[in-house]
Amino acid sequence: MRYRSRCLAALLSLALLTSACGDDSAEADHGGYALEPVPGAFDDAPSRVRGSLVESVRIGERLLFADRVDPDLVEGDGGGVVVGARGVDELLSGVQQSALQPFDVLAGFGAIGSNGRPDNEQQHKLLSITILSLPDAEQAGAAAQAMAAADFGANTENAPLPLPDYPAALSHWRPGVPTVGSWLVWKNLVIRVYAKVVDPRPEVLTELLTRTYRAQLTELDGFVPTSAADLPTLKLDSAHLLTRVVKTGEYWPDRWDFMIYGPRTYALLLDKPAARLRDFEASSIDAVAVSYNKFLHRARDASAARTHAETEEKTLLAADYTAIGEVSGLSGVTCYRAARPNTEVSAARRFACLVRRDEFVARVYSNQETDVRQLAVAQYALLSGSR
C-alpha cells in the first residue's frame, strides 16, 4: 500500500503522536473523534446505487472542459453526477427528464461552463455537456430521440439544425434565439449539448456544436463503459481513502456527502474548473475523497502535498478566510476563520483547517473553532497510521 508505517499504537491514546513517533503534541485534543480508521461495509455487497455513482464519475473523468471549445468559458456554473434514485434529476430540462423516465439510465455526469456574465443576457455565453449511459446502443439511440423530440415539441418555433460533420446528431434551435440543443449517440452513451452564444446565426451554432462533438469524442476515445450486469460490482473506494477521513456521518455512497472523485470530475464541481485542474495536475492529485464536511486530496508524494497545501491555503484566503494559527505540536496543520457565513452552502463552513501529512492534504470544516481543531487533530492522526 501507499501508506507508510507510523507507530499506530501511539495514535490510539490521548497523548497523540508522542515522542515514540517523533512528535511533541502529548496534550492534543481530539474531542470524541476516533484516532483510528472506522471500518465500513459500503463496498462489501453488490449495489446498483453505488455502481451508478462510480460509473458516473468514470464518465465524468472523460467529460470535456468548456474552455476547450471557447476560451471565454472558464467559469464553472454547476454540474456533477446527474443520476439519482429516481433517474436523471440534474442539468436536463423537465421535458427531457420526463422523456427519459421509460429508460434505464445507468449513469451520467454533466457540467456547465460559462463566461460568468449571467447579468448581461446579450453577452452571456455557456456550454452545458451531459453524458448518459444506457444499457446498449439501441436504447441510447431511443433515449436520444425521445429527449430531442420532447425538447423540439416544447416550442412551435423550433427548427432542425443539421450538422454536416455529424449527420446522426439530433439538433435544433429557434431562429433568432442564440441557443441550441443537440444529442449524439456514441456506443451506449448519449452526449447531450446545450449552448448559448452571443451571435444567433445558425452557422455560428453549427460550428460550435461541431467543435464540441469533435473534442468530446476525442476525450471518449478508448473509454469502455461498464455494462449493466457489472455495474453493481463496481467499488467506490478500493484505495480505502474514505476510512482515512474522520467519520462524522453515515457510510453511505452519496454524490454530495460520501464519494470518491477523480481530479477532472472534482475540478468540474468547482468555480474555475480548468484552473483548478491545473492545480491538481501540478501536485499529481489523483483522487479526492469527500466525506461530509471533510475533503481529502491524495498527491504524488509529500513534496507535492506540500505544494498542494499552499494552493489550498491561497484558495481559502481568497475566499475571505483568515489564518487563526496552527494546532500546537502538529506540523502541517493550520486553521482559518471565515469573515462571514457562506450563504451559498448549507454545510458548516465558518471555520476550516488544512491538515497535511505525507502525500495527503485534508480540508476540514466546522461552525465551531474548538470542534474544527479537534477534527484536525483526529484527521492528522488518521493520516499518520498505516493499513
C-alpha positions in Angstrom: 0.0 0.0 0.0 0.9 3.7 -0.4 0.9 4.4 3.3 4.0 4.4 5.5 4.1 2.8 8.9 3.6 5.4 11.7 3.5 3.7 15.1 -0.2 3.2 15.2 -0.3 2.3 18.9 0.9 5.8 19.8 -2.1 7.3 17.9 -4.7 5.5 19.9 -4.1 7.3 23.1 -4.9 10.9 24.2 -1.1 11.5 24.2 -1.4 11.9 20.4 1.8 11.5 18.4 4.2 11.5 21.3 7.9 11.1 21.1 7.5 7.4 20.1 6.6 8.7 16.6 8.7 11.8 16.7 6.1 14.5 17.5 5.6 16.5 20.7 1.8 17.0 21.0 1.1 15.0 24.0 -1.9 17.2 25.0 -3.6 17.4 21.6 -7.4 17.5 22.0 -9.3 15.3 19.6 -12.7 15.6 21.4 -14.7 12.4 20.8 -13.4 11.8 17.3 -11.7 8.5 16.5 -8.0 8.4 16.1 -8.0 5.2 14.0 -9.9 4.2 10.9 -13.6 3.2 11.4 -14.3 0.2 9.1 -17.3 0.4 6.7 -19.2 -2.1 4.7 -20.2 0.2 1.9 -18.1 -1.7 -0.7 -18.9 -5.2 0.5 -22.1 -6.2 -1.2 -23.2 -5.6 -4.8 -25.0 -2.3 -5.1 -26.6 -0.7 -8.2 -26.7 2.7 -6.4 -23.0 2.6 -5.6 -22.2 1.3 -9.1 -24.1 4.1 -10.7 -22.2 6.7 -8.8 -18.8 5.1 -9.6 -19.7 4.8 -13.3 -20.9 8.4 -13.4 -17.6 9.6 -12.1 -15.8 7.4 -14.6 -17.7 9.1 -17.3 -17.0 12.5 -15.8 -13.3 11.9 -16.0 -13.8 12.0 -19.8 -16.1 15.0 -19.9 -14.9 17.9 -22.0 -14.0 21.2 -20.3 -16.0 24.0 -21.9 -12.9 26.3 -22.3 -11.5 23.7 -24.8 -14.3 24.8 -27.1 -14.4 28.5 -26.3 -11.5 30.1 -24.2 -14.0 32.5 -22.6 -15.9 29.7 -20.8 -13.7 29.5 -17.8 -16.4 29.7 -15.1 -17.9 26.6 -13.6 -21.7 27.0 -13.3 -22.7 23.7 -11.8 -22.6 20.0 -12.6 -21.7 16.6 -11.2 -23.4 13.2 -11.1 -26.9 13.7 -12.7 -28.5 10.3 -11.9 -30.2 9.8 -8.6 -32.5 7.3 -7.0 -35.4 8.4 -9.3 -33.4 8.7 -12.5 -31.9 11.8 -14.1 -32.6 14.7 -11.9 -29.9 17.4 -12.7 -29.0 19.7 -15.6 -31.6 18.5 -18.1 -34.9 20.3 -18.6 -38.1 19.0 -17.2 -39.4 17.7 -20.5 -36.1 15.9 -21.2 -36.2 14.3 -17.7 -39.7 13.2 -18.4 -38.8 11.8 -21.7 -36.1 9.6 -20.0 -38.4 8.1 -17.5 -39.1 4.9 -19.6 -35.4 4.3 -20.0 -32.9 2.6 -17.7 -30.2 5.3 -17.4 -27.3 3.6 -15.8 -25.1 6.6 -15.0 -24.4 10.1 -16.0 -22.3 13.2 -15.5 -22.5 16.7 -16.7 -21.2 20.2 -16.3 -21.8 23.8 -17.3 -19.1 26.2 -18.3 -19.8 29.9 -18.9 -18.1 33.3 -19.3 -19.5 34.4 -16.0 -21.9 37.1 -17.3 -25.4 35.9 -16.3 -26.3 39.5 -15.5 -25.9 40.5 -19.2 -28.1 38.5 -21.4 -26.6 39.9 -24.6 -23.1 38.9 -23.6 -23.7 35.7 -21.6 -22.3 32.5 -23.1 -22.5 29.0 -21.8 -21.9 25.4 -22.8 -23.5 22.5 -21.0 -22.5 18.9 -21.7 -24.0 15.9 -20.2 -23.2 12.2 -20.9 -25.6 9.5 -20.1 -25.0 5.7 -20.1 -27.7 3.3 -21.3 -27.7 -0.5 -21.3 -26.9 -0.7 -25.1 -26.6 1.4 -28.2 -30.2 0.7 -29.3 -31.6 2.1 -26.0 -29.2 5.0 -26.2 -30.5 5.9 -29.6 -34.1 5.7 -28.5 -33.4 7.8 -25.4 -31.7 10.5 -27.5 -34.6 10.6 -29.9 -37.1 10.8 -27.1 -35.3 13.7 -25.5 -34.8 15.5 -28.7 -38.4 15.1 -29.7 -39.7 16.3 -26.4 -37.5 19.3 -26.4 -38.3 20.1 -30.0 -42.0 19.9 -29.3 -41.8 22.3 -26.3 -41.8 25.3 -28.7 -43.6 25.5 -32.1 -40.9 27.8 -33.4 -38.1 25.2 -33.1 -36.4 24.2 -36.3 -33.9 21.5 -37.1 -30.2 22.4 -37.3 -28.3 19.7 -39.3 -24.6 19.1 -38.7 -22.8 18.1 -41.9 -19.9 16.5 -40.0 -22.2 14.6 -37.6 -25.3 13.7 -39.6 -26.6 11.4 -36.8 -26.8 14.3 -34.3 -30.2 15.5 -33.4 -30.0 19.3 -33.2 -32.5 22.2 -33.2 -32.7 25.9 -32.5 -35.2 28.7 -32.5 -34.4 31.2 -35.3 -33.2 34.4 -33.9 -32.6 32.9 -30.5 -28.9 32.3 -29.6 -29.3 28.8 -28.1 -29.1 25.3 -29.4 -29.8 21.8 -28.2 -28.2 18.7 -29.6 -27.9 14.9 -28.9 -25.4 12.4 -30.3 -25.0 8.7 -29.5 -21.6 7.1 -29.1 -21.6 3.4 -28.3 -24.2 3.2 -25.5 -23.7 6.8 -24.4 -25.8 9.8 -25.2 -24.0 13.1 -25.4 -26.3 16.0 -24.8 -25.2 19.5 -25.5 -26.9 22.8 -24.8 -25.2 26.1 -25.7 -25.8 29.8 -25.6 -23.8 32.1 -27.8 -23.8 35.9 -28.5 -24.3 35.7 -32.2 -27.6 33.9 -33.0 -26.7 32.8 -36.5 -27.2 29.1 -37.4 -23.7 28.8 -38.8 -22.3 30.0 -35.5 -24.3 27.4 -33.6 -23.4 24.7 -36.1 -19.7 25.4 -35.9 -19.8 25.4 -32.1 -21.6 22.1 -31.9 -19.2 20.6 -34.4 -16.2 21.7 -32.4 -17.8 20.4 -29.2 -18.5 17.0 -30.6 -15.1 16.6 -32.2 -13.4 17.5 -28.9 -15.7 15.4 -26.7 -15.4 12.3 -28.9 -11.6 12.7 -28.7 -11.9 12.7 -24.9 -14.0 9.5 -25.1 -11.6 7.7 -27.3 -10.7 4.3 -25.7 -13.3 4.6 -22.9 -15.1 1.3 -22.2 -18.5 1.8 -20.5 -19.4 -0.6 -17.7 -22.2 -3.0 -18.6 -25.4 -3.0 -16.7 -24.6 -6.5 -15.4 -21.2 -5.4 -14.0 -22.5 -2.1 -12.6 -23.3 -3.4 -9.0 -19.8 -4.9 -8.6 -18.0 -1.5 -9.0 -16.2 -0.5 -5.9 -16.4 3.1 -4.5 -13.1 3.1 -2.6 -10.7 0.4 -3.4 -7.8 2.5 -2.0 -9.5 2.9 1.4 -9.3 6.7 1.4 -12.8 7.3 2.9 -11.9 5.4 6.1 -8.8 7.6 6.3 -11.1 10.5 6.9 -12.7 11.3 10.3 -16.1 9.7 10.5 -18.9 12.2 11.2 -21.8 10.7 9.2 -23.2 7.5 7.8 -21.1 5.4 5.5 -23.5 5.5 2.6 -22.4 6.4 -1.0 -23.7 9.8 -1.9 -22.8 12.1 -4.7 -22.5 15.1 -2.4 -21.6 13.7 1.0 -19.7 10.5 0.7 -17.9 10.0 -2.6 -14.5 9.5 -4.3 -13.8 11.8 -7.2 -11.0 11.8 -9.8 -9.2 15.1 -10.4 -11.2 16.1 -13.5 -14.6 15.3 -12.1 -13.9 17.1 -8.8 -12.5 20.2 -10.7 -15.7 20.3 -12.7 -17.6 20.8 -9.5 -15.6 24.0 -8.7 -15.8 27.6 -9.7 -13.0 27.7 -12.3 -12.6 24.0 -13.4 -9.7 24.3 -15.8 -7.6 26.4 -13.4 -8.4 24.0 -10.5 -7.4 21.0 -12.7 -4.1 22.6 -13.4 -3.6 23.0 -9.7 -4.3 19.3 -9.2 -2.0 18.3 -12.0 0.8 20.4 -10.6 0.7 18.1 -7.5 -0.4 15.0 -9.3 -3.6 14.8 -7.3 -5.2 11.5 -8.3 -8.2 11.3 -6.0 -10.4 13.4 -3.8 -12.4 11.7 -1.0 -15.5 13.7 0.1 -16.9 12.7 3.5 -19.5 15.3 4.6 -17.5 18.3 5.9 -14.1 16.9 5.1 -12.2 16.7 1.8 -9.1 14.5 1.4 -6.7 15.0 -1.5 -4.0 12.4 -2.4 -0.9 13.8 -4.1 2.1 12.2 -5.7 4.3 12.4 -2.6 5.0 14.5 0.5 6.7 17.2 -1.5 3.7 17.5 -3.9 1.3 17.5 -1.0 3.2 20.5 0.5 2.8 22.4 -2.8 -0.9 21.5 -2.9 -1.4 22.6 0.7 0.0 26.0 -0.3 -2.5 26.2 -3.1 -5.4 25.2 -0.8 -4.4 27.9 1.6 -4.4 30.5 -1.2 -7.9 29.4 -2.2 -9.1 29.7 1.4 -7.6 33.2 1.8 -9.1 34.3 -1.5 -12.5 33.2 -0.1 -12.2 35.6 2.8 -10.8 33.2 5.4 -8.2 34.5 7.8 -5.5 32.3 9.4 -6.0 31.8 13.1 -2.9 29.8 13.8 -1.6 26.2 13.9 -2.6 23.3 16.2 0.0 23.2 18.8 2.6 20.4 18.3 1.3 19.3 14.9 3.4 20.4 12.0 1.3 20.7 8.8 -1.9 21.8 10.5 -3.2 25.3 10.1 -6.7 26.7 10.8 -8.8 29.6 9.4 -11.9 31.7 10.2 -14.3 32.9 7.5 -15.0 36.6 7.5 -18.7 35.9 7.1 -21.0 32.9 6.8 -21.1 31.3 3.4 -24.7 31.8 2.1 -24.1 29.6 -0.9 -23.9 26.3 1.0 -25.9 24.9 3.9 -23.0 22.9 5.3 -20.8 24.2 8.2 -18.1 26.5 6.7 -17.3 29.1 9.4 -14.0 27.5 10.4 -11.6 25.4 8.4 -8.3 23.6 9.0 -5.8 22.3 6.5 -4.1 19.0 7.5 -1.0 17.9 5.6 0.6 14.6 6.3 2.8 12.5 3.9 1.1 12.5 0.5 -2.2 13.7 1.8 -3.9 17.1 2.2 -7.2 17.3 4.1 -9.5 20.3 4.5 -12.0 20.0 7.4 -14.8 22.4 8.3 -17.0 23.2 11.3 -19.0 26.1 12.6 -17.1 25.9 16.0 -13.4 26.7 16.4 -12.9 24.2 19.1 -14.6 21.5 17.1 -12.6 22.2 13.9 -9.4 22.0 15.8 -10.4 18.7 17.3 -11.3 17.4 13.8 -7.9 18.5 12.6 -6.1 16.6 15.4 -8.1 13.4 14.7 -7.6 13.8 10.9 -3.8 14.2 11.4 -3.8 11.0 13.5 -5.7 9.1 10.8 -3.3 10.2 8.1 -0.4 9.1 10.3 -1.4 5.5 10.6 -0.8 2.5 8.3 -3.1 0.0 6.7 
